[in-house]
Amino acid sequence: MSGFIVTGTDTDIGKTVFCAALAGALDAAYFKPVQAGLGGETDSQTVLRLSGLPAHRILPEAYRLALPASPHCAAAAEGLRLDPSALALPATPRPLVVEGAGGPLVPLDRRTVFADVFARWGLPVILCARTSLGTINHSLLAIEALRRRGLSIHGIAFIGEAAEDSEAIIAEMGGVPRLGRLPHLPELTPQTLRAAFAAAFTLADFTPGSLRP
């Protein structure tokens, strides 16, 4: 299977919007293994709205949990316990964009974090990082956590206003390719997102193995 796992340095940084842009650009399928929070638009619904993909390419979540919290807490609130060992990537003939919840060390239960499951799946990882204050520390910690589990980091995608020195030092110290930066868009539509992604990223860079740090 080809595709990417997309994780972030934190929650609520624009990772889902990036996934929508990437999935649309790759004409891919999209999979959110665990959705925690059903009170508004879910991540899968956001990707459907913004990516331009047909609905059947937005693959159903393995778990849908009502509480907007860490998956282990959201599951416990419903009297459930997630089974990380049962999480599997769905079969699809298209490239697959997989979106984790929050960052790589978000727990699924009291022994397993998302990065452990990512390592079992084996797809290359794209790390999304905000460009605001604190991003250097958060990004380098996330890179370290992924590397400790033997994951291949395809590159880092920044989200927000330009922060040239921070972006450069993260890529240099982390030893990861710098894919580009998706700015915050005043009007977020499928058209504006598609144009912003095309302006900020090179599609050929999203071929597995295409980049070196």
Buried (B, 14 or more C-beta within 10 A) or exposed (E): BEBBBBBBBBEEBBBBBBBBBBBBBBEBBBBBBBBBBEEEEBBBBBBBBBBBBEEEBBBEBBBBBEBBBBBBEBBBEEEEEBEBEEBEBEEBEBBBBBBBBBBBBBBBBEEBBBBBBBBEBEBBBBBBBBBBEEBBEBBBBBBEBBBEBEBBBBBBBBBBEEBEEBBEBBBEEBEBBBBBBBBEEEEBEBEEBBEBBEEBBEEEBBEEEEBEE
